[in-house]
Amino acid sequence: MTDILEPTETTTTSPQQRTLSKTVGGKTVTLTPEQAEAFGRELDALKESVIADLGERDATYIRNMIKAQRGLEIGGRALLFGGIFPPFWLAGTAMLGLSKIIDNMEIGHNVMHGQYDWMGDPTISSTGFEWDNACPGDQWRHSHNY
């Protein structure tokens, strides 16, 4: 539902009432302007409650994710030094893979969306964060959030 609801006219026995309709997943959703406004107020209230709930728990979570990702990367690279032994190679490769997944999906994706901008930490600010990915951060922010 990323498209804007297009205004349409409906025919009723009473004077024409302006409605907003959008087809989503093969089903048409129709709202009156009052219903659309009420839905908007509900979304605003949800946003405010989420923002009010942000705090140290969230900051600790992302910092722990960063520590875990870095630990997995360092540990994986260290194990690859003993890569001549298959268990070391396997464990090192798995740790590096998990590190990359956490870096791109749990840290990078959320930071690039601005989820942690409220902390004021420049290392996890959406405007300055850069990740090791095929797409540079500024291009990803533009294309992903287009």
N, C-alpha and C positions, 0 to 999 in steps of 0.2 A: 504494500500500500504506500509506495513512495510517490506515486503520482498524485497530483492535486485532484480532488473531487471536482468533476465538471458540472456546472449548473445545468439542469434540464427543467423543462416545463412539464407538469403532469396535468392530466385532464381529470377534473372531479366535478361533481354536481354543484359544488360551491365555487366561488371565484378561484381562478387558478392560483395554486400555491407553488412557490418556488422550492425545488428540492435539489439535493446534491446526490448524484448517483455515481457509483463506481463498481465495475465488475471485478471481482477478486476470486480467483480460483474457480471460475465458471459460475459464480453466484453473484448476483447484483445486490449491492447494499445501497439503500436509499435512506437519506437523512433529511429532515427539515433543517432549515438554518438554526432553529432553536436546539435541535438534537446535536447538530455539529458543534455549536457553541458549548453545550453541556459536556460533550465528549472532550473538547479542548480544555475545559476547566478541570475535568477529571485527570487528564494527562498532566496539566500544570501542577495539580495537587500531588500527583505521584512523583513528579520530578522534585518538588520541594521536599517531600518526605525522604527521598533518597539522598538529596544533598544534605539535609539536616542530620542524617545518620552517618555521614562520612566522618572518619576520625582516626584515632591511633591504630585501631584494629586494621583498617585498610592500609595505612602506611606501613605497619609491621608486616602485613601480608606481602606487599610488593617488594619490600626490602628483603624478606626471607626468600622470595622467588628468585631475586637477583643473586643472592648468596648461593642458593642451591644450583642455579644455572652455572655460575662461575666455578663452583666446586666440581660439578660434573665435567665441565670442560677441562679443567686442570687435571683432575683425576684420570679422565679418559686419555688425555695426551700423555700423561705419565705412564699409564699402562701400555700405551702403544710403543714405548721404548723397549718393552719386553715382548714385543709383537712376534718374535720368533717362536714364542710358545703360544700355541693356539688359544688356550683359555685367556691369556692376557690380551691377545689381539681381539678376541670376541668381546670381552668385557670392556676394553677401551673403545671399540667401535660402537657398542651399545650406549656407553656413557656419552660419547660425542653426539650420537644421534639424538638422544634424549635432551641433551643440552641445547641442541639446535632447535628442537621442537619447542622447548620452553622459551627460548630466546625469541623466536619468531611469533609464536601463537599466544603465549600467556603474558609475556612482557611487552614485546614490540607492538603487537596489534593493539593492545589496550592502551599503552602509552601514546601511540600515534593517534588514537582517537581522542586523546585529551582526558582520559579517565583519571589521571593523577595530577593534572595541572593545579588543582586546588592546594597541593602540598607546597608549591613554590620551590621545589627542588629542581635546579636546572638540569641535573643528570637524567631526570625522568619527566621532562617537560615535552609536550607534543611538538613544540616549535623547534626545539634544538636536538631532539633525539634522532639518532641515525643508527640504522641497523645493518647487519651483514646479510643483505638480501639482493636478489637480482634487480630489484627496482629501488632506486634512491628514495629516501623518505619523503622529499617534497613532491615527487611525482606520484608516489603511492597515496599520499594524503589527498592530492587532487583527484586522481582517478578512482580511488576507492570510495571517496565521499562525494563524488559527483552527483 
